[in-house]
Amino acid sequence: MQRTMAFKQRMRARELTVGTWIKTPSRIVTEVLGGSVLDVLCLDAEHAPFDRLALDGATLAARSRDMPLLIRVQAPEPAEILNALDLGATGIVIPHVHDVGRTRTLVSSCLYAPGGRGFAGSTRAADFTRVKMADHIAASNRLTTIVAQIEDAEALSVLDELMVIDEIDCFFIGRADLAVALGAPSAIAPEVIDASVRICKAASRFGKAVGMFVPDLGEIPKWTALGVSLYLLESDQVFLLNGAARLMQAVHDAASA
């Protein structure tokens, strides 16, 4: 699994990485997009109707295609993180990161160490008992990607304290929720843009990778110049809607030619 093994290193190196959100709890959708040219997929368990079995099937599908797979967990809780990693996810997106002490606890729950992630050899991550405990722990701690999502106003006052948490590989800016938190009308409001720039500059000072969803691809040059390297864009739902719109337009254009 060459691509999945290299993903954490790509995050740390701040290589340009492009992925999409999976909103449909279907292993088939994940398998199809797992065979695409994208760099990574992210299952959105926070905002889409994924139960544990659907997460399991989708994770298996991504692994069958050697596609790096992040799971944005339903809630920032150790139990949610444990389940996602035991299923075999490449990494975790932790939503609503803003409290430094709580963030350290959540980060530790991604890794095997005293007080951290619990071990079970019967998981897919441990190849259903076929990997020795010591080997699995070492590989998991070395390869698990940890993405912390900043989307709350409270996080803006503790950016430096969050950035020094070494185990975090990438900070993902959630501009939509940041807009809600700041009382802004949209993700392109000036106060949201200013906050996002602050986050990018803080990450740059500490050599941290930054990720972002952008509503307009025309924004990408600006954010790339500010250090954004991970783009999770559109979704499987958007692909369906855009494909249907293109088909309808193409047929009408051909019929009227």
N, C-alpha and C positions, 0 to 999 in steps of 0.2 A: 504494500500500500504506500507507494512512493509519494503521491500527492498529499495524502493525509498526514504522513509522518513529517513532511516539510512545512506544514501550515504554520505552526507556532513560530518557526524560524522566519518565515516570510513576514509574519506580523511584527516580530521584533526588529527585522531589518527595514520595516516600513516600505515594503514593496507595494506597488500598485496592485490592489486585489479587488476584484469585482464579483459580487454575488447578488442573490435575490432572496426575497422572503417567500416561504411556503406557507400559504394560509389554508390550504385544503388538506385535511387529515387523511391523506391517501398515500400508501406506499408506492402506488403506481405513478402518481404525479412526481413524487420524489425520485423514483427510478428513472423516469423520462428525463427530467432535468439533471439528474446525476450523470447522464451521458452527454450533457451539453458542454460547451466550451467555457462555461463559467468557472470561476476559481473556488467558489464556496456557496453552500446553501444554508439558509437559516430557518429552522422550523419555529413558527411564532406561537408557542404554547401560551403566551401571555394574552393574546388577543384573538386567537382562533380556537376552534373547538377540538383541540387535541386531548384525548385521554391517554392513559399510560399505554394501552395496547396500540393505539394509532402512532404514538411516538416510537414505540418499539418497531413496528413495521416500517415506518419511514426511515428510521436509523439503519435498519438492516438493508433497505434499498439503496441508501447512499453509500454504505460500506461496500455493497456489491459492485458499485461503479467506481470505487476508490475516490469518491467525492468528499472532500472535507465538509463536515456538517456541524454547524453551531445550533444550539437550542436556546432560544430566549425563554427562560423558565416562566411558569405561570405567576410565580411570586418570588421575591428574594428571600427564600427560605432554604436552609441546609437540606431538608428532605427532598425538595424539588431538584436541587443541584445533584444530590446523590443519585436519584432515579435517572436523570438524564445521562450522567456519566457512566453509570452501570450499564445502561443500554448500549453504550459504545460511541457516544457523541465525541467529536473531535474537541469540542469546547463548549463553553457556556457564555451566554449573554445575560448578565445580571441586571435587571431593570431597577430604576429608582435608587441609584447609588448616591448617597449624600452624607450619611453619618460615618465618620472615619472609623470609630470603634466597631460599629456594626459591619462595615465593609471588610475590615480585617477578619472578622469572624466568618463572613461569607466566603472570602477568598480562601481561608484555611479549610473550609468544607469542600473545596475543589481538589484538595491535595491530601495525600496520605502523610500524616505526621501525628504526634500526640495531640489529641484534641481536635483532629481534623476529620477527614473523610473516613467512614467506616469501610471495612473490607469484607467482601464475600467472593469466594472463588467461583461461585456458580453463575456469574454474570457473563453477558456477551463480552464485556470489556476484558474479562479475564479468560476469554475463550472457553467458557463453561468447564472450568477446572483444569484445562489443558496447559495453562501457563503457571509456572511456579509463582508463589506469592511474592517472593523478593523481586523476581523479574518483572512481574506486573506492576508492582508499586514503583519501581524505578522508572519503567517506561511511561507510566501514567503521569508521574510527577514531572518528567522531562518533556512530555508532549501535549499535555492538556492546555488548551488555549483559554485564557480568562479575559473576557471583554466586560468592562464595567460601563453601564449606560448612564450618562449624566443627562437628567431631564427635569431636575427640580431646582428651584431658586436657591434652596439652602446649600446646594453643592457649590455654588459660585463663590461662597465665602471661605471654603476650605479646599480650594483646588490644589494648592501646593501640598497640603497634607495627604490628599488622595494620590497625587502623582508620585509620591515617594514610596508607595506600596509596590515593592519590586515585582511581586508575583503577577500583577496585572499586566497583561500584554498589550491591551488597547483600550482606549476610552472612546465610547461611541456616543455621539451627540444626538439626543432625541429631540429634534427641534419642535415637533408637534406638541409634545407634552411640556416642553420648555415654554412654548407660547402660552399654554394654559396656565402654567405656574406663574408666569410673569404678567398675566392678564392682557396678553397681546392678542390681536385679532387673527393672526395667521403665523405660519412658520417663516414667512419672509418679512415680518415686521422688523423695523430697525432695532428694537430692543432685543429681539431674538438673534438677529445677526450679530449685534455687538457682543452678546453673551457667548455666542458660538466662537467668535474671534478670540475672546478672552480664554476660552477653553483650549483652543488651538495653540495660542501663545504659551499658556502654562505647560501644555504637553511638550512643546518644542524646547522649553527650558530644561525639562527633565528627560529629554530624549525618548518620549513615549509616542507610540502610534495613536492615530486618531481615526475614527470611522464616522460615517455620516450617511443618512438618507437625504437626497436632494430632490425636491419636486420638479426641478427644471435642470436638464442636463447641461444647459448653458452655464450653470453655476460652477461646473467642475473645474475649469481652469483656475478660478479664484480660490477655491478651497484646497486644491492640490498645492497651489503656491503657499498656502498657509499650513501645509503639512498633513492634510488628510490623505490617507493611503488606502483605507478600506471603504468601499462603497457598496452598501446593500441597497439595491435599487429595484423599484417596481415590485412585482410579485407574480405568482402563478395566475392569480385572478386578473391582473392587468394584462398579462400575455393573452389570456383568453379573450378579453374584451377588445384589445387592440387587433387581434387576429380576426375576430368577427367583423370589426369595422372595416378592416382592409379588404376582406373578402366581399363585403357588401358594396363597397366603393368600386372595387375592380369589376364586379359583375355589371353594375350600372354604367360604368365607363365603357365597357365592352359592348353593352347592348345599345348604347347611344352613338357608337362610332359609325 
